[in-house]
Amino acid sequence: MHNTLSQSEFERITQARHHDPFSVLGRHLENEQELVRAYMPNADEVTIAEGNLPLQRVNDSDLFEWRGTPGTVPDHYRLLWRDGGHHEHIAHDPYSFPPQVSDFDLHLFGEGRHRHAYRILGSHTHEVDGIAGILFAVWAPNAERVSVVGEFNQWDGRRHPMRVRGGSGVWELFVPDLLAGAQYKYEIRNRNSGEIVLKADPYAQAFELRPQTASLISEPSTYVWRDQAWLDKRASLDWQHLPMSVYEVHLGSWQRGTEGEFLCYRELADRLIAYAKEMGFTHIELLPITEHPYDPSWGYQTTGYYAPTSRFGSPDEFRYFIDSCHQHDIGVLLDWVPAHFPKDAHGLARFDGTPLYEHEDPRRGEHLDWSTLIYNYGRNEVKNFLLSSALFWIEEMHIDGLRVDAVASMIYLDYSREEGEWIPNEYGGRENLEALIFLRELNITVHDEHAGVLMIAEESTSWPQVSRPTWTGGLGFDMKWNMGWMNDTLAYMAENPINRRYHQELLTFSMLYAFTENFMLPFSHDEVVHGKQSMLNKMPGDEWQRFANLRALYTYQFCHPGKKLLFMGTEFGQGLEWDSTQVLDWYVLHYPYHQGVQRLVRDLNRLYQQMPALHHYEFDWRGFEWIDCHDAENSVLSFLRRSDDAFVVVVINLTPVTRDDYRIGVPQKGEYSEVFNSDSEFYAGSNVGNGGHVIEAEDLAWMNQPFSISLTLPPLAGIVLQLA
């Protein structure tokens, strides 16, 4: 039973300040009469369509009422109204419907344990008592009023105020008769300051094409997946003992159309998959394709954590891309960014007029280097937002793994901060305890829900046990990027070969810690931007030497323990730094040196995959043994790679001097043959080596091995030999 509308409630409705519009609007019993009340700005007249019952305007306002005998109006009635332009509209009254989000869902969300929050928050097609429409739900606990606005209500925040669900901070509204595809945002009024902000939906699954920023009510997916066999295989795959070679790609600059336009997801499926397959990569890793407003951010300043960017097409077209990869036996990894988010006015920053997703204190809530905001991992609903996003990409888009960006910035409170610019944790330390709890929960959740999905950390410090199980004290990732190996190796390769004898430890040091984590060896986009030069131009010497160095470097990478990653363009020796506004310099493949590097990477992928000795024990000492790591004077490394029943010999000469009659030890007697040589003429090398004949092992112990062979080492090159 409701009393007559008070002046206070009247003002709060007409001024769009009411936190509970359902207590005023809709159908009620009042003084033994049935009351229907509607607030309809710009309407000339309003009628209940069932029975043609006119509503009366209240005090020259935009509030309309009808009173009559109880039972006259059906549970879900339609309002018919005419606006100032005498256009006629009809729709069910949203305020005649009860709450739709269950209390149990809200309870789980409040505890941070709703693994599929994206199914209740955001906008979704929904049906109540046979009436179709859209259910909107958003978390804004510090709001006085939240309205959903869009084309359907002329972006007028007075038209569709939402109901708050108790102390959950979740606001919801079912808008009947509304169709998918419409643009919308949330208009949020802060209850303390009265500030009104217009925000995109954090849980939206589609957005307008930038620079527009509205969310889109996503169409229910009609895509029919055809990759069940892949998913079944993935769940039981012994991935640690299988080859994994990743091609890292920025979709906007890999290739483009004839007029310089972006390729759509379907076009990329046709071109990129064929290329990756031909080159022998097992996986494609996408720089963030989560929706983002600013192209030069490469996707790392994300605003749509549940939406593939509209730059390249619709969500179902993205599903087609993933499905096509799987049908061609290529896995897809997504670069995912839970470390920070941008300050764009339409995004998560001060979402309800307060620091909601971020920490209020900038010493914990802002990345000064990147001018971005840091998530408040201690808040259940924020943690739930990120956990649910991870599962969304795996479940709804069939992503095979997440490369988690900037983990170091998450786990250290003093990351890139000077004294006085950060706040210690409760124990006085520099560790972000809340972020550590989140990361462990993230990895536990993903592995619990989806066996075989890989979680990969970009973590640049010596934090222990990043890729070890949580029950042993680890963070629970499957792999970690080996940034130390990458930095040391590139520092060594940048040295003039005449000086490399003084820096041999840069190459040998990695084997002191190579098996403390499950490592991936990355030459990523970060190494070819911001003045760091292309991979080719990091190499010293004249043109021949630069290409020879690059070929030797890739040979070393593919023969070193650890999964492999190469950024697009590096596989054919692009000369210029990567520029995300320009397409790769594919034209250089008209030239023999670049053709040679591309052929080399293709053949290294095949060698790596076809030889178990090169991949079976990438995370285990059983897969590696030094032959000689001490020949700094000649800048030569030699080692064995092993599987259970085979081994190969790898020798790398990192000077431009041919080494004749170079003796190395080998573990078994027999005939050895050279199966790979980065100096081959096929790769535009000088064709020095041991090809065309077998090398007989001699009964001469050498380098702590019982036998030895004499080799010709080509200049600036790596060779691989196997026992015939």
C-alpha positions in Angstrom: 0.0 0.0 0.0 1.4 3.4 -1.0 0.5 6.8 0.3 -0.3 9.7 -1.9 2.9 10.9 -3.7 4.7 13.4 -1.5 6.2 16.6 -2.7 9.7 15.2 -2.0 9.1 12.1 -4.1 7.5 14.2 -6.8 10.6 16.4 -7.0 13.0 13.4 -6.9 11.2 11.8 -9.8 10.9 14.9 -11.9 14.5 15.9 -11.2 15.8 12.4 -11.9 17.1 11.9 -8.3 15.0 9.0 -7.1 16.9 5.9 -6.0 13.8 3.7 -6.2 11.6 4.8 -9.1 9.6 1.5 -8.8 8.1 2.8 -5.5 6.5 5.7 -7.5 6.1 4.6 -11.0 4.2 1.6 -12.4 1.1 0.1 -10.9 0.1 0.4 -7.2 -2.8 0.1 -4.9 -3.7 3.3 -3.2 -6.8 4.0 -1.0 -8.4 0.9 -2.4 -7.9 2.1 -6.0 -5.6 0.9 -8.7 -3.0 3.6 -9.6 -0.8 3.6 -12.7 1.8 6.3 -12.7 4.2 7.1 -15.6 6.8 9.8 -16.0 6.9 10.7 -19.7 9.0 13.8 -20.6 7.8 15.5 -23.9 4.6 13.4 -24.1 1.4 15.3 -25.0 -0.9 12.5 -23.9 -0.5 9.0 -22.4 -3.0 6.1 -22.5 -3.1 2.6 -21.2 -3.5 0.7 -24.4 -5.5 -2.2 -22.8 -8.9 -0.6 -22.4 -7.9 2.8 -23.9 -7.6 4.3 -20.4 -6.2 7.9 -20.5 -3.7 9.0 -17.9 -4.0 12.5 -16.4 -1.2 15.0 -16.3 -0.2 15.9 -12.7 0.3 19.6 -12.0 1.5 20.6 -15.5 4.4 18.2 -15.0 5.5 15.3 -17.2 4.0 12.9 -14.6 0.8 11.1 -15.6 -1.6 9.1 -13.5 -4.6 6.8 -13.9 -6.9 5.7 -11.1 -9.6 3.1 -11.2 -11.1 -0.2 -10.1 -8.5 -2.8 -9.0 -8.1 -5.5 -11.7 -8.9 -3.2 -14.6 -5.3 -3.1 -15.8 -3.4 -6.3 -16.6 -0.1 -7.2 -14.9 2.0 -6.1 -17.9 0.2 -3.3 -19.6 1.3 -1.2 -22.6 1.5 2.6 -22.6 0.5 4.5 -25.8 1.8 8.1 -26.0 2.1 10.9 -28.5 5.0 13.4 -28.4 5.2 17.0 -29.5 5.7 16.0 -33.1 2.5 13.9 -32.9 4.4 10.7 -33.3 2.7 7.8 -31.7 4.6 5.2 -29.6 3.6 2.1 -27.8 5.5 -0.1 -25.4 5.1 -2.2 -22.2 5.7 -0.2 -19.1 9.1 -1.2 -17.6 7.9 -0.4 -14.2 5.3 -3.1 -14.2 7.9 -5.9 -14.0 9.5 -7.3 -10.8 13.2 -7.6 -10.2 15.0 -10.0 -12.6 18.5 -10.6 -11.2 18.4 -13.3 -8.5 19.4 -12.6 -5.0 21.8 -15.6 -5.3 23.6 -14.0 -8.2 23.9 -10.7 -6.3 25.2 -12.6 -3.3 27.9 -14.4 -5.3 28.9 -11.1 -7.1 29.2 -9.3 -3.7 31.5 -12.0 -2.5 33.6 -11.9 -5.6 32.7 -15.5 -6.4 30.4 -15.1 -9.5 32.6 -16.7 -12.1 30.1 -15.7 -14.8 29.1 -12.2 -13.8 29.0 -11.2 -17.4 25.8 -13.3 -17.7 23.9 -11.1 -15.2 25.6 -7.7 -15.6 25.6 -5.7 -18.8 22.8 -5.8 -21.4 21.1 -9.1 -22.4 18.1 -10.1 -24.4 15.5 -11.3 -21.9 11.9 -12.5 -21.7 9.4 -12.1 -18.9 6.0 -13.8 -19.1 6.4 -14.1 -22.9 7.4 -10.4 -23.3 10.8 -9.9 -24.9 13.1 -7.0 -24.2 16.5 -6.1 -22.8 17.7 -6.6 -19.2 20.3 -4.0 -18.1 22.3 -4.3 -14.9 25.3 -2.3 -13.7 27.3 -2.0 -10.5 27.4 1.6 -9.1 27.1 1.5 -5.3 27.7 5.2 -4.8 25.0 6.4 -7.2 21.9 8.3 -6.1 20.3 7.4 -9.4 21.3 5.4 -12.5 19.4 5.5 -15.8 20.0 3.6 -19.0 20.0 6.0 -21.9 20.2 5.6 -25.6 18.7 6.2 -29.0 15.5 4.5 -27.8 14.8 7.3 -25.3 16.6 10.3 -26.9 19.5 9.9 -24.4 17.2 11.3 -21.7 18.2 10.1 -18.2 14.7 10.9 -16.9 13.0 8.2 -19.0 14.5 4.9 -17.8 15.8 5.2 -14.2 16.8 1.9 -12.8 16.1 0.1 -9.5 18.9 -0.5 -7.0 19.0 -4.0 -5.5 19.4 -3.4 -1.8 23.0 -3.1 -0.5 24.5 -4.9 -3.5 25.2 -1.7 -5.4 23.7 -3.3 -8.5 21.1 -1.4 -10.5 18.8 -3.2 -12.9 16.0 -2.4 -15.4 14.1 -4.6 -17.8 13.1 -2.6 -20.8 10.5 -4.5 -22.7 10.0 -4.3 -26.5 13.6 -3.1 -27.0 15.7 -4.8 -29.6 19.4 -5.8 -29.7 21.7 -3.6 -31.7 20.7 -0.2 -30.0 23.3 2.1 -28.6 23.3 2.9 -24.9 25.2 4.2 -21.9 24.5 4.6 -18.2 23.8 8.1 -16.8 24.9 8.0 -13.2 24.2 10.7 -10.5 26.5 10.5 -7.5 24.6 10.6 -4.2 27.1 12.8 -2.4 28.2 15.3 -4.9 25.3 15.3 -7.4 27.8 14.9 -10.2 26.3 13.3 -13.3 28.5 11.1 -15.5 27.7 9.3 -18.7 29.5 5.9 -18.8 29.8 3.0 -21.3 28.8 -0.4 -19.9 31.8 -2.2 -18.3 30.2 -5.5 -19.2 29.1 -4.6 -22.7 29.9 -7.2 -25.3 29.9 -4.8 -28.3 30.8 -1.2 -28.9 30.5 1.5 -31.5 33.4 2.0 -33.9 35.8 4.5 -32.4 35.9 7.5 -31.9 32.3 6.9 -30.8 32.1 5.4 -27.4 28.6 4.0 -26.8 27.9 0.4 -25.9 25.8 -1.7 -28.1 23.1 -4.1 -27.0 24.7 -7.2 -28.4 22.8 -9.6 -30.6 22.7 -13.1 -29.2 25.4 -15.1 -30.9 24.1 -17.2 -33.8 27.6 -18.6 -34.5 27.8 -22.4 -34.7 31.2 -23.6 -33.5 32.9 -26.4 -35.3 36.0 -26.9 -33.1 34.8 -29.4 -30.5 37.5 -31.9 -31.5 40.1 -29.2 -30.9 38.7 -28.3 -27.5 38.5 -32.0 -26.5 42.1 -32.5 -27.5 43.2 -29.3 -25.7 41.8 -30.5 -22.4 44.0 -33.6 -22.4 47.1 -32.3 -24.2 50.5 -32.9 -22.6 51.5 -29.3 -23.6 54.7 -29.2 -21.5 56.3 -31.8 -23.7 55.0 -30.6 -27.1 56.5 -27.8 -29.3 55.0 -24.4 -28.9 56.0 -21.6 -31.3 54.0 -18.4 -31.1 53.5 -15.7 -33.7 52.6 -12.4 -32.0 50.4 -10.2 -34.1 48.9 -6.7 -34.0 45.9 -7.2 -36.3 45.7 -3.5 -37.4 49.2 -3.4 -38.9 50.0 -7.0 -40.0 48.3 -6.5 -43.3 45.6 -4.1 -44.7 43.3 -3.8 -47.6 44.1 -2.1 -51.0 43.0 1.3 -49.7 44.8 1.0 -46.4 41.7 -0.1 -44.6 41.7 -2.6 -41.7 41.0 -6.2 -42.7 38.0 -7.7 -41.0 38.2 -10.8 -38.9 37.0 -13.0 -41.7 39.7 -11.6 -44.1 42.3 -12.0 -41.4 41.2 -15.6 -40.9 41.9 -16.3 -44.6 45.2 -14.6 -44.8 46.8 -14.8 -41.3 46.0 -18.5 -40.7 47.4 -19.5 -44.1 50.6 -17.6 -43.4 51.0 -18.9 -39.8 50.4 -22.4 -41.0 52.9 -22.1 -43.9 55.5 -20.6 -41.5 55.0 -23.5 -39.0 53.8 -21.6 -36.0 51.6 -23.5 -33.6 49.9 -20.5 -32.0 48.9 -17.0 -32.8 49.1 -14.4 -30.0 46.9 -11.3 -30.5 47.9 -8.0 -29.0 44.8 -6.9 -27.0 41.7 -6.9 -29.2 39.6 -6.0 -26.2 37.8 -2.8 -27.2 39.9 0.3 -26.8 39.4 3.9 -27.9 42.9 4.9 -28.9 44.7 3.1 -31.7 48.3 3.9 -30.6 47.7 2.2 -27.3 47.8 -1.1 -29.3 44.9 -2.3 -27.1 46.7 -2.0 -23.8 44.4 0.7 -22.6 41.2 -1.3 -22.6 37.7 0.0 -22.0 35.8 -3.1 -23.2 36.8 -6.1 -21.2 34.1 -8.3 -22.8 34.1 -7.0 -26.3 36.3 -7.8 -29.3 37.1 -4.5 -30.9 34.6 -3.4 -33.6 37.6 -2.1 -35.7 37.7 -5.5 -37.4 34.1 -6.6 -37.3 31.4 -8.2 -35.1 31.8 -10.6 -32.2 30.5 -13.5 -34.3 33.1 -12.6 -37.0 35.8 -12.8 -34.3 34.3 -16.2 -33.3 34.8 -17.3 -36.9 38.4 -16.3 -36.8 39.1 -18.3 -33.7 37.1 -21.3 -35.0 39.1 -21.2 -38.3 42.4 -21.2 -36.4 41.3 -24.3 -34.5 40.2 -26.1 -37.6 43.7 -25.5 -39.0 45.4 -26.7 -35.8 46.5 -23.3 -34.6 45.9 -22.2 -31.0 45.0 -18.6 -30.2 46.4 -16.7 -27.2 45.0 -13.3 -26.1 47.1 -10.5 -24.6 44.9 -9.6 -21.6 45.4 -6.5 -19.4 44.2 -6.7 -15.8 47.0 -4.4 -14.5 45.5 -1.0 -15.4 42.9 0.9 -17.4 42.7 4.3 -19.1 41.2 7.5 -17.7 38.8 8.1 -20.6 35.7 9.9 -19.4 33.3 7.2 -20.7 35.3 4.3 -19.2 35.8 2.9 -15.7 37.6 5.9 -14.2 35.5 7.3 -11.3 32.7 5.2 -12.6 29.9 6.3 -10.2 31.5 9.6 -9.4 33.9 8.0 -7.0 37.1 5.9 -7.4 35.2 2.6 -7.7 37.3 0.2 -9.8 40.6 2.1 -8.9 42.2 2.9 -5.6 41.3 6.4 -4.3 44.9 7.2 -3.2 47.0 7.8 -6.4 50.0 6.2 -4.6 48.1 2.9 -5.1 45.7 3.8 -7.8 47.6 5.4 -10.6 50.4 4.4 -13.0 52.4 7.6 -13.5 54.5 6.2 -16.3 51.4 5.2 -18.4 48.9 7.8 -17.1 46.5 5.0 -16.3 44.6 3.8 -13.2 45.3 0.6 -11.2 42.5 -1.8 -10.2 41.5 -2.1 -6.6 42.1 -5.9 -6.3 40.9 -5.9 -2.7 37.4 -5.1 -3.7 35.3 -8.2 -4.4 33.3 -6.8 -7.2 36.4 -5.5 -9.0 38.1 -8.8 -8.7 34.9 -10.5 -9.9 34.9 -8.1 -13.0 38.3 -9.3 -14.0 37.9 -13.0 -13.2 34.6 -13.1 -15.2 36.4 -11.3 -18.1 39.0 -14.0 -18.2 36.4 -16.8 -18.4 34.4 -14.8 -20.9 37.2 -15.0 -23.5 37.8 -18.7 -22.8 34.2 -19.8 -22.8 32.4 -17.4 -25.2 35.3 -17.0 -27.7 37.2 -20.3 -27.2 40.5 -18.5 -26.5 43.2 -21.1 -25.7 45.2 -19.0 -23.3 45.8 -15.6 -21.8 49.1 -13.8 -21.7 48.6 -11.6 -18.6 50.3 -8.2 -19.2 52.5 -6.3 -16.8 52.3 -8.7 -13.9 55.3 -7.1 -12.2 53.4 -3.8 -12.0 50.6 -5.6 -10.2 52.6 -7.5 -7.5 54.9 -4.6 -6.4 53.5 -1.6 -4.7 56.7 0.4 -5.5 56.7 -0.5 -9.2 58.3 2.4 -11.1 57.9 4.7 -8.0 60.3 6.7 -6.0 60.5 6.8 -2.2 57.4 8.5 -0.9 55.3 7.7 -4.0 54.0 4.4 -2.7 52.3 3.0 0.4 53.6 -0.2 2.0 51.3 -3.1 2.7 50.0 -3.9 6.2 53.3 -5.6 7.1 55.4 -2.8 5.8 56.5 -4.6 2.7 56.4 -3.7 -1.0 54.3 -6.6 -2.1 50.7 -6.0 -3.3 49.1 -8.7 -1.2 45.6 -8.1 -2.8 47.0 -8.5 -6.3 48.8 -11.7 -5.4 45.5 -13.1 -4.0 43.8 -12.1 -7.2 46.4 -13.7 -9.5 46.3 -16.9 -7.6 42.5 -17.0 -7.7 42.6 -16.1 -11.4 44.8 -19.1 -12.2 42.9 -21.5 -10.0 39.6 -20.4 -11.5 40.8 -20.8 -15.1 42.4 -24.2 -14.5 39.4 -25.4 -12.5 37.0 -24.5 -15.2 39.0 -25.2 -18.4 41.7 -27.9 -18.4 44.3 -27.2 -21.0 43.9 -23.4 -21.2 47.3 -21.8 -20.7 48.0 -18.8 -18.4 51.2 -17.0 -19.3 52.7 -14.2 -17.2 54.7 -11.3 -18.6 56.7 -10.9 -15.4 60.0 -9.1 -15.6 61.5 -9.6 -12.1 62.8 -12.5 -10.1 59.6 -13.1 -8.2 59.8 -16.8 -7.3 57.5 -19.6 -8.5 55.5 -17.5 -10.9 54.8 -20.7 -13.0 54.5 -23.1 -10.1 51.2 -24.4 -8.5 49.5 -22.3 -5.9 49.5 -25.2 -3.4 53.3 -25.0 -3.4 53.3 -21.2 -2.8 53.4 -20.3 -6.5 51.3 -17.9 -8.5 49.8 -20.7 -10.5 50.7 -19.6 -14.1 51.6 -22.2 -16.6 54.5 -20.2 -18.1 56.4 -17.0 -17.7 58.1 -14.8 -20.3 61.9 -15.1 -19.8 62.7 -11.4 -19.9 66.2 -11.9 -18.4 67.2 -14.3 -21.2 65.8 -11.9 -23.8 67.6 -8.8 -22.4 70.9 -10.6 -21.9 70.8 -12.3 -25.3 70.1 -9.0 -27.2 72.8 -7.2 -25.2 75.3 -9.9 -26.3 74.2 -9.7 -29.9 74.5 -6.0 -30.0 78.2 -6.3 -29.2 80.7 -6.1 -32.0 81.9 -9.8 -32.6 85.4 -8.8 -31.7 84.3 -7.9 -28.2 81.9 -10.8 -27.6 84.7 -12.8 -26.0 84.3 -10.5 -23.0 80.6 -11.1 -22.6 80.1 -14.9 -22.9 78.4 -14.9 -19.5 75.4 -13.1 -21.1 74.6 -16.2 -23.0 75.6 -18.9 -20.4 73.9 -17.2 -17.4 70.4 -18.2 -18.5 71.2 -21.9 -17.9 71.7 -21.2 -14.2 68.0 -20.5 -13.8 66.5 -22.0 -17.0 64.4 -24.6 -15.2 63.4 -22.5 -12.1 60.2 -21.6 -14.1 58.4 -22.8 -17.2 59.8 -20.2 -19.5 58.8 -18.8 -22.9 61.6 -17.1 -24.9 60.1 -13.9 -26.3 61.2 -11.5 -29.0 58.1 -9.5 -28.8 56.7 -6.2 -30.0 58.2 -4.4 -27.0 61.7 -5.1 -28.4 61.1 -3.3 -31.7 59.5 0.0 -30.7 60.4 3.3 -29.0 63.8 3.7 -30.4 65.0 0.1 -29.7 65.3 -0.6 -33.4 64.2 -3.6 -35.4 65.6 -7.0 -34.6 67.7 -6.8 -37.8 69.1 -3.4 -37.0 70.1 -4.4 -33.4 72.7 -6.6 -35.1 76.2 -5.1 -35.6 78.2 -5.2 -38.8 77.6 -4.7 -42.5 74.5 -6.0 -44.2 75.7 -9.5 -44.6 76.8 -9.7 -41.0 73.5 -8.2 -39.7 71.5 -10.9 -41.5 73.9 -13.6 -40.4 73.7 -12.5 -36.8 69.9 -12.5 -37.0 69.9 -16.0 -38.4 72.3 -17.2 -35.7 70.1 -15.5 -33.0 67.0 -17.3 -34.1 68.8 -20.6 -34.3 70.0 -20.0 -30.7 66.4 -19.2 -29.6 64.9 -22.3 -31.2 67.5 -24.6 -29.8 67.5 -23.1 -26.3 65.1 -24.6 -23.7 61.8 -22.8 -23.6 58.7 -22.2 -25.7 59.2 -19.7 -28.5 57.6 -16.3 -29.5 58.4 -14.0 -32.4 56.6 -10.8 -33.2 55.3 -10.2 -36.7 57.9 -8.8 -39.1 60.8 -10.1 -37.2 60.4 -13.5 -39.0 61.5 -11.9 -42.3 63.9 -9.3 -40.9 61.9 -6.1 -41.3 64.4 -3.2 -41.3 62.3 -0.5 -39.7 61.0 -0.4 -36.2 57.4 -1.5 -35.9 54.9 1.4 -36.4 51.3 0.4 -35.5 50.0 3.0 -37.9 51.7 1.4 -40.9 51.5 -2.1 -42.4 54.5 -4.3 -42.2 57.1 -3.9 -45.0 56.2 -7.0 -46.9 57.9 -5.6 -50.0 61.3 -6.5 -48.5 60.6 -10.1 -49.3 61.6 -9.3 -52.9 65.2 -9.3 -51.6 67.2 -12.5 -51.0 68.4 -11.7 -47.5 64.9 -11.2 -46.2 63.7 -14.3 -48.1 66.5 -16.2 -46.4 65.5 -15.1 -42.9 61.8 -16.1 -43.6 62.9 -19.5 -44.9 65.1 -20.0 -41.9 62.3 -19.3 -39.4 60.0 -21.6 -41.3 62.6 -24.4 -41.2 63.4 -23.8 -37.6 59.8 -24.2 -36.7 59.7 -27.5 -38.6 63.0 -28.7 -37.1 61.8 -27.7 -33.6 58.5 -29.6 -34.0 59.9 -32.7 -35.8 62.8 -33.3 -33.3 61.6 -34.3 -29.8 65.1 -33.6 -28.5 64.4 -29.9 -29.1 61.1 -29.7 -27.4 60.3 -32.7 -25.1 62.2 -31.4 -22.0 62.0 -27.6 -22.3 61.4 -27.2 -18.6 63.7 -29.9 -17.3 67.4 -30.5 -17.0 67.0 -33.8 -18.7 66.6 -31.9 -21.9 69.9 -29.9 -21.9 73.6 -30.6 -21.4 76.5 -28.3 -22.0 79.3 -29.6 -24.3 81.3 -26.5 -23.9 80.2 -23.1 -22.5 83.7 -21.8 -21.8 85.1 -21.1 -25.3 84.7 -17.3 -24.9 87.9 -16.7 -26.9 86.3 -18.0 -30.1 82.7 -17.0 -29.0 81.4 -20.5 -29.6 78.7 -22.4 -27.6 78.0 -26.1 -28.0 75.4 -28.1 -26.2 73.2 -31.2 -26.4 69.4 -31.2 -26.4 67.8 -34.4 -25.4 64.5 -36.4 -25.3 64.2 -39.8 -23.7 65.6 -41.7 -26.7 67.4 -39.1 -28.9 69.7 -36.2 -28.8 71.0 -33.4 -31.1 74.2 -31.5 -31.1 74.0 -27.7 -31.4 77.0 -25.5 -32.1 76.9 -21.7 -32.5 79.8 -19.6 -33.8 79.2 -16.0 -33.0 82.1 -14.4 -34.8 82.4 -13.8 -38.6 85.4 -16.2 -38.7 85.1 -19.7 -40.1 86.4 -22.3 -37.6 88.0 -25.2 -39.4 88.7 -28.5 -37.7 86.8 -27.4 -34.5 86.6 -30.4 -32.2 83.7 -31.0 -29.8 82.8 -33.9 -27.6 79.8 -36.1 -28.3 78.2 -38.7 -26.1 77.9 -41.6 -28.6 80.0 -43.2 -31.3 78.7 -43.3 -34.8 78.1 -41.1 -37.8 76.8 -37.6 -37.4 75.1 -35.5 -40.1 74.4 -31.8 -40.3 70.6 -31.4 -40.4 70.5 -27.6 -40.1 72.9 -24.8 -40.9 71.8 -21.1 -40.6 74.6 -20.2 -43.0 73.1 -22.3 -45.8 72.8 -20.6 -49.2 69.1 -21.4 -49.0 69.0 -18.8 -46.3 71.2 -16.3 -48.2 74.3 -17.4 -46.2 77.8 -18.2 -47.4 77.1 -22.0 -47.5 80.1 -22.9 -45.3 79.5 -26.0 -43.2 79.5 -29.8 -43.1 76.6 -30.6 -45.5 76.9 -33.4 -48.0 78.9 -35.8 -45.9 78.8 -37.7 -42.6 81.1 -37.0 -39.7 82.5 -40.0 -38.0 82.9 -39.8 -34.2 86.4 -40.6 -33.0 87.5 -42.6 -29.9 88.9 -39.4 -28.5 87.4 -38.2 -25.3 86.8 -34.4 -25.4 85.1 -31.9 -23.2 84.0 -34.6 -20.7 82.4 -36.6 -23.4 83.7 -40.1 -24.4 83.9 -39.3 -28.1 84.5 -36.3 -30.3 84.0 -35.0 -33.8 85.8 -32.4 -35.9 83.6 -29.8 -37.5 83.8 -26.8 -39.8 81.9 -23.9 -38.1 80.4 -21.4 -40.5 80.7 -17.7 -39.6 78.0 -16.1 -37.5 75.9 -19.2 -37.7 74.4 -22.1 -35.8 74.4 -25.7 -36.9 72.4 -28.7 -35.6 73.7 -32.3 -36.0 72.1 -35.6 -35.2 73.4 -39.2 -35.0 72.7 -40.9 -38.3 
